[in-house]
Amino acid sequence: FPQPFSVPEIEAHVVEVEVHGHRFTFEAGKLARLADGAAVLKAGDTHVLATAVSSRHADVGRDFLPLQVEYRERSAAVGRIPTTFNKREGAPKDREVLVARAVDRAVRPLF
């Protein structure tokens, strides 16, 4: 039988850094390959995926950066399955909104 659709194996770029006794691992090129840039930060059992997408053409008349920060905690990732009817993509919780705003306010002046 013919083999089903297969995705070519792509080598990820991995950088490991130790800061004050804590080991951090950065991986790029393995996840979110449709994004213009993506990296995974691993610190212990915590994994954070950061992605960036940009337009191919510059908008000359625009005088601001349309930056969007989205923060989601996935309880299913640690084995806690929500019992509500809307199990998948519910509205963001108050904590998620506050963390996204805090990150946005810290990052926005850098641009």
Backbone bond lengths (Angstrom), bond angles and torsions (degrees), N, CA, C in turn:
res aa  C-N    CA-C-N  psi(-1)  N-CA   C-N-CA  omega(-1)  CA-C   N-CA-C  phi
1 F - - - 1.449 - - 1.521 110.30 -
2 P 1.337 117.30 145.29 1.474 118.29 177.11 1.525 110.57 -69.23
3 Q 1.312 115.26 149.47 1.459 121.01 179.23 1.524 109.42 -73.51
4 P 1.338 117.56 143.84 1.465 119.59 177.12 1.519 110.48 -67.78
5 F 1.315 114.86 172.51 1.464 122.19 179.98 1.518 109.79 -50.55
6 S 1.302 116.76 129.47 1.457 120.41 179.90 1.524 109.28 -124.15
7 V 1.302 115.21 141.27 1.456 122.12 178.56 1.525 107.72 -93.44
8 P 1.332 117.39 130.24 1.468 117.91 179.34 1.523 110.98 -63.77
9 E 1.303 115.48 141.18 1.466 121.44 179.93 1.522 109.55 -71.96
10 I 1.319 116.15 126.66 1.457 121.43 179.86 1.517 108.35 -112.42
11 E 1.304 115.04 134.44 1.461 120.11 -179.53 1.527 109.76 -77.55
12 A 1.304 115.84 127.90 1.465 120.85 178.65 1.522 109.92 -87.59
13 H 1.313 115.79 145.78 1.460 121.75 174.62 1.525 107.24 -89.97
14 V 1.316 116.54 121.98 1.462 121.59 -175.58 1.527 109.52 -120.76
15 V 1.335 115.23 131.65 1.462 121.86 176.28 1.523 107.36 -128.29
16 E 1.313 116.64 127.00 1.468 121.28 177.40 1.519 109.27 -111.09
17 V 1.338 115.47 133.46 1.457 122.14 -177.67 1.525 107.86 -132.80
18 E 1.324 116.44 142.00 1.457 120.49 174.85 1.525 108.04 -115.69
19 V 1.338 115.61 123.51 1.458 122.28 -178.41 1.523 108.12 -125.94
20 H 1.316 116.83 118.24 1.471 122.86 179.06 1.528 111.97 50.94
21 G 1.306 116.37 41.28 1.456 121.07 176.78 1.517 114.77 82.99
22 H 1.325 118.52 2.02 1.465 122.26 178.28 1.519 108.60 -108.36
23 R 1.338 116.11 132.28 1.461 121.08 -179.17 1.528 109.54 -94.25
24 F 1.336 115.73 127.75 1.456 123.51 176.97 1.522 108.35 -117.29
25 T 1.319 116.27 137.36 1.456 121.64 178.29 1.525 108.52 -122.32
26 F 1.332 116.25 127.63 1.455 122.80 176.47 1.522 108.33 -109.64
27 E 1.333 117.14 128.94 1.460 122.35 176.64 1.515 108.47 -122.86
28 A 1.314 117.15 136.64 1.458 121.92 176.59 1.516 109.02 -136.31
29 G 1.323 115.82 145.57 1.456 120.72 175.50 1.502 115.41 95.50
30 K 1.321 119.11 1.23 1.459 120.44 -178.07 1.529 111.78 -106.58
31 L 1.317 117.42 -44.83 1.461 121.92 -179.92 1.514 110.97 -105.17
32 A 1.322 116.05 157.98 1.470 123.68 175.46 1.517 111.37 52.45
33 R 1.315 116.28 54.70 1.459 120.19 -176.24 1.525 113.33 -72.94
34 L 1.327 118.37 -14.61 1.462 120.16 176.72 1.522 111.98 -81.57
35 A 1.319 117.76 -15.30 1.465 120.93 176.29 1.524 109.32 -77.38
36 D 1.329 115.64 156.21 1.468 119.44 178.45 1.521 111.78 -69.17
37 G 1.311 116.91 -28.73 1.454 121.44 176.76 1.514 109.42 -153.11
38 A 1.311 117.68 139.01 1.460 121.33 179.99 1.520 109.12 -152.22
39 A 1.310 115.70 141.45 1.464 121.08 177.90 1.518 109.27 -146.18
40 V 1.318 115.54 147.98 1.457 122.16 176.53 1.522 107.63 -115.28
41 L 1.316 116.23 126.94 1.460 122.49 175.42 1.518 107.35 -103.91
42 K 1.324 116.30 126.79 1.463 121.44 178.21 1.519 108.30 -117.02
43 A 1.327 115.41 125.07 1.459 121.97 176.31 1.519 106.70 -135.64
44 G 1.330 115.92 99.25 1.457 119.77 -175.86 1.517 109.81 68.53
45 D 1.342 116.56 -126.40 1.457 121.46 178.97 1.522 112.77 -90.88
46 T 1.319 117.75 0.29 1.458 121.79 -177.85 1.522 109.87 -96.24
47 H 1.333 116.03 128.25 1.456 122.31 177.04 1.524 108.03 -121.75
48 V 1.323 116.75 133.17 1.458 121.98 179.36 1.518 108.17 -125.14
49 L 1.337 116.36 126.24 1.459 121.81 176.55 1.518 108.09 -102.78
50 A 1.325 116.75 122.93 1.463 122.46 176.74 1.516 108.06 -117.20
51 T 1.330 116.58 128.43 1.455 121.42 179.97 1.521 110.02 -125.06
52 A 1.318 115.68 154.18 1.468 121.99 176.02 1.518 108.34 -137.07
53 V 1.321 115.26 134.38 1.463 122.03 178.78 1.515 107.77 -128.90
54 S 1.314 116.82 136.70 1.460 120.27 -179.95 1.522 109.85 -134.46
55 S 1.306 114.58 164.56 1.457 121.33 177.29 1.523 109.34 -81.13
56 R 1.298 116.44 150.54 1.464 120.89 178.30 1.531 111.72 -76.08
57 H 1.338 116.11 -22.70 1.460 120.65 -177.08 1.518 109.48 -118.46
58 A 1.314 116.21 134.20 1.459 121.23 -179.91 1.527 110.03 -75.13
59 D 1.326 116.32 140.61 1.455 122.50 175.78 1.521 107.43 -96.84
60 V 1.323 116.34 101.64 1.459 121.88 -170.94 1.525 112.01 -65.24
61 G 1.316 118.64 -36.56 1.458 121.36 -175.42 1.513 114.89 -79.95
62 R 1.282 118.42 -5.51 1.467 121.27 -175.89 1.524 109.70 -85.53
63 D 1.339 116.25 130.63 1.463 119.92 -178.47 1.527 112.41 -111.49
64 F 1.338 117.01 19.74 1.457 120.24 177.11 1.524 109.29 -143.20
65 L 1.309 115.65 164.25 1.461 121.21 179.08 1.525 108.72 -101.73
66 P 1.327 117.90 116.67 1.468 119.55 178.42 1.530 110.76 -76.53
67 L 1.318 115.88 82.60 1.460 122.38 -176.04 1.528 109.58 -94.41
68 Q 1.314 116.67 135.47 1.457 121.38 177.66 1.522 108.52 -128.48
69 V 1.326 116.66 127.50 1.457 122.59 177.21 1.518 107.68 -113.71
70 E 1.324 115.65 126.19 1.462 120.55 178.32 1.522 108.08 -127.00
71 Y 1.313 116.02 129.79 1.463 122.05 -178.75 1.515 107.41 -124.41
72 R 1.326 117.67 126.13 1.461 121.93 179.22 1.524 109.35 -132.97
73 E 1.302 115.73 131.44 1.465 121.20 171.79 1.518 107.52 -98.37
74 R 1.297 116.40 123.96 1.463 121.10 -179.12 1.520 109.33 -102.56
75 S 1.321 116.61 104.42 1.458 119.78 -179.09 1.521 111.15 -72.19
76 A 1.320 117.98 -24.63 1.457 120.00 178.35 1.525 111.46 -67.29
77 A 1.332 117.37 -21.69 1.462 120.50 -179.87 1.524 111.85 -67.75
78 V 1.310 117.98 -24.63 1.461 121.09 179.09 1.521 111.80 -106.20
79 G 1.330 116.84 10.39 1.452 120.30 174.79 1.518 115.04 95.24
80 R 1.318 118.84 1.75 1.465 121.01 177.08 1.519 108.81 -93.49
81 I 1.303 117.42 106.48 1.455 122.02 -179.18 1.528 107.99 -92.23
82 P 1.338 117.85 123.51 1.465 119.48 -179.70 1.525 111.26 -65.62
83 T 1.318 116.81 145.46 1.470 121.21 -177.12 1.514 112.38 -97.85
84 T 1.307 118.64 3.23 1.449 120.79 -179.49 1.520 110.90 -77.10
85 F 1.310 116.00 167.57 1.461 120.01 -179.21 1.521 111.28 -65.18
86 N 1.319 117.25 -43.27 1.455 121.54 -178.93 1.528 108.38 -87.93
87 K 1.326 116.76 87.85 1.460 120.51 -172.11 1.522 113.43 -83.66
88 R 1.298 119.18 -26.18 1.459 120.13 -170.67 1.526 113.02 -91.77
89 E 1.296 117.79 -85.45 1.461 122.43 -172.25 1.520 110.25 -105.77
90 G 1.282 117.39 77.47 1.453 120.60 176.35 1.515 110.68 -81.82
91 A 1.299 115.47 176.24 1.466 119.87 176.31 1.526 108.94 -65.76
92 P 1.330 117.72 148.09 1.463 119.23 -179.62 1.526 111.64 -65.08
93 K 1.303 115.63 143.49 1.465 121.53 178.40 1.525 109.48 -73.14
94 D 1.331 116.94 164.21 1.462 121.58 -179.82 1.526 111.37 -59.36
95 R 1.334 117.01 -40.47 1.466 120.50 179.83 1.521 110.67 -63.27
96 E 1.337 117.50 -40.70 1.459 120.88 179.77 1.530 111.30 -63.84
97 V 1.327 117.03 -39.84 1.465 121.01 178.45 1.522 110.38 -65.76
98 L 1.335 117.29 -43.32 1.458 120.63 -179.05 1.528 112.26 -66.29
99 V 1.329 117.33 -39.99 1.469 120.27 177.82 1.524 110.42 -66.17
100 A 1.339 117.51 -41.23 1.463 120.40 178.25 1.524 110.80 -62.24
101 R 1.325 118.05 -40.86 1.466 121.24 178.20 1.529 111.67 -66.04
102 A 1.333 116.64 -39.87 1.462 119.88 179.28 1.528 110.92 -64.67
103 V 1.325 117.24 -41.28 1.463 121.06 178.12 1.525 109.91 -66.84
104 D 1.327 117.01 -42.46 1.459 121.04 -179.99 1.523 111.20 -60.64
105 R 1.320 117.73 -44.11 1.453 120.93 -178.80 1.516 112.65 -69.19
106 A 1.337 116.99 -28.27 1.462 119.79 177.78 1.523 111.76 -78.85
107 V 1.330 117.83 -32.79 1.467 122.03 -173.85 1.521 112.16 -88.96
108 R 1.321 118.25 -35.05 1.473 122.03 -172.50 1.534 113.90 -55.83
109 P 1.351 121.25 -41.70 1.466 118.79 179.42 1.527 114.26 -65.76
110 L 1.329 118.12 -16.06 1.456 120.80 179.76 1.523 112.14 -72.37
111 F 1.338 116.75 -16.58 1.464 120.67 -179.49 1.490 110.02 -102.00
